[in-house]
């Protein structure tokens, strides 16, 4: 089992970027909130349900941290 902050976290984000058009479309269609966090604890991606739940836009969330 990999520890938090391992290279696997960065790999998951890189994988999302590699398949971005399809992956982002699928994430957008989810009815539940999804927040992807990178290996450094920063928000890497959110879907529209997460924007609604958190009351702010993806643009403002991405790169920040959940406190």
N, C-alpha and C positions, 0 to 999 in steps of 0.2 A: 504494500500500500504506500502510495507516495505521500510525502508530507506536504502541508500547505506551503505555497511559495515555491514549489519545485518547478522544474522546466516543463512539466506536464501542463501547468496552468497556462503558460505562454503558448504552448503548442495548441491548446484548445482555442485560444483567441486567434492564433495564426490560421488554424483550420477554418474558423468562422470567416475570416477575411478572404481565404482562398475560395470559398464557396459562397461568398457574400450575397449575390443576388437571390439564390434559392434559399439559403439559410435565413436571411433577413425576411423574406416573404413568409416563410413558415413561422418564424417567431412572431411576426406581426399578426398572424391569424390566431394565435393562442388566446383563449379566454381568460387565462390566469396571468398574473403579473410575473415577469421574469426579468431579473437583474443579473447580468454576468459580471463577475468581479475578476480582475486580472491577478497575477501573482504578487503584485505590490499592494493589493487591497483597494485599487481604484475601480470605479465603474467603467466597464468596457462597452457595454451595450444594454439597452433596455427596450422592452416592447411597449406598444401603446397602452396595454393594461397596466403596466408599471407606472407609466406617465400619469394615468388617471388616478391610480392609488396614491402616488406620492405627490400629486398636485402640481407637477412641473414638467417641463419639456425634456426630451432626451438630450437636446442641445445643452441644457443647463446641467443635466446629471452626469453625462459622460465626462470622465476625467476626474470627477470628484469622489468623495468617499461617503458611505452611509455611516452616520454617527449614531 
